Amino acid sequence: MEIVRIAGVGLIGAVISIIIRRSKPEFSMMIPIVISFTILAGVLPYLKEIIGELGTLSESVGINGAYMAVIIKIIGVSYLASISAELCRDAGEKAIAAKIELGGKLIILAMSAPVITRMLDLVREIIQM
């Protein structure tokens, strides 16, 4: 079970971070970063599987693949912004974390504009029928 490995890595990282924080607080921030990337690397195969399944689903339903690609990118931006903001909060940098989240939200809004526009076009077509 992969979740046991992920939880184990996370807990070991937390313990190491606590131990290092007492003697070398300047290095304790490195541990969550390394652990985060280790966990992300461990779940990449699942991400590839999910993307493949979403592609298959979009083809079977008849959704344009470009729209599905935008949705996957939006999900990636949201995860990356969330993880980065949490790491900044862990380091005590709440203001930077807030700016990362704001930047992520703005990027998501910009990326979703074509999808929203297309949805509104579809609604207009349905109403005109």
N, C-alpha and C positions, 0 to 999 in steps of 0.2 A: 504494500500500500504506500503510494507516493506521499500521502498526507503525513504519515508517520515520519518519513524522512524529512519532509519540509518542517514539521513541528520540531523535530529533534535538532535540526540545524539552527532553527530560530532560537530555541531554548539554550542551546550551547553558546550561540553568539551572545545572547543576553547575559548569561553568566560570565563569559569572558569580558564583555564590556563593563560589567559591574566591577569585576576584579581589577581591570586595567584603570578604570576611572579613579580608583583610590590612589594609585601610585603615579600614573601618567595620564591625567585628565585630557591633555591635548591629543593623545592617541585614541581615546575612547570613542571618538566620533568615526574613526575609520572602520571600526568593527561593524556597526550597522550597515555601512555602505557595502562592505565586502559581503556580509551575510545577505543583504538584499539582492545583490547581483548573483550570488550563488543560488539563491532560491529561484530567481528569474531564469537562470540558465537551466535549472532543473525542470521548469515547467514549459520550456519552449517547445518540446515535442507535442504537448497537449495543445498549445497555441496553433501549431501547424495543422493538427488534426481538426481543430475547431474551424479554422479558416477554410480548409478543404470541404468540410461538411456544409458550411455556409454557402460556399460556391456552388456545391451540388444542389442545395436547396433553392438557391436563387435561380439556377438554370431550370429546375423542374417546375417552378412557379411562374417563370417567365419574367423575372425581374432583371433589369439591365445590370450587367456585371459591374459597370462603372459605379452605380449607386451602392452596390454591396461593398465595393472597394472603399468608397468614402466612409461608409458606416464602420468598417473595420479600422480605418485610420482614425476615426473619431474615438473609437473605443481605446485604441492605443494611446492617443494623446491624453485621454482622461486618466488612464492608469499611470502613465508616466508622470503627469502633473501631480497626481495624488501621492505617488511614492516619493517624488522629489520634495513635495511640500512636507510630508511627514518626516523625512530625513532632516529637513531644515528645522522643523519644530523640535525634533530630538536634540538638535544642536543648540536650541535656545533662540533661534532666529525666526520668530513668529512673523515679523514684517516681511521678510523675504519669502516665507512660505505663502503668505497671503498674495504676494505679487505673482508667484508661480501659479497659484490657483487662478488668479484673474487672467493671466496670460493664457493659460490652458482653456479657460472658458471662452475667451475672445477668439482663439484659434478654432475651437470647436464651432462657434457661431459662424465664422467665416467659411469653414469647410462645409457646413451644412446648408449654406445658402442655396447652392444649386438644387439640392434635394428638396428643400422647402419650396423653391420656385416651381419645380416640376410637380410637386403635390398640389400646389395651388392651381396650376394649369389643369391638372386632372379634375379637380373639383369644379373649376369653371366649365370644362367640357361636359361634365356630368349634369351640371345645372342647365346648360344650354340645350341639352337633349330633350 
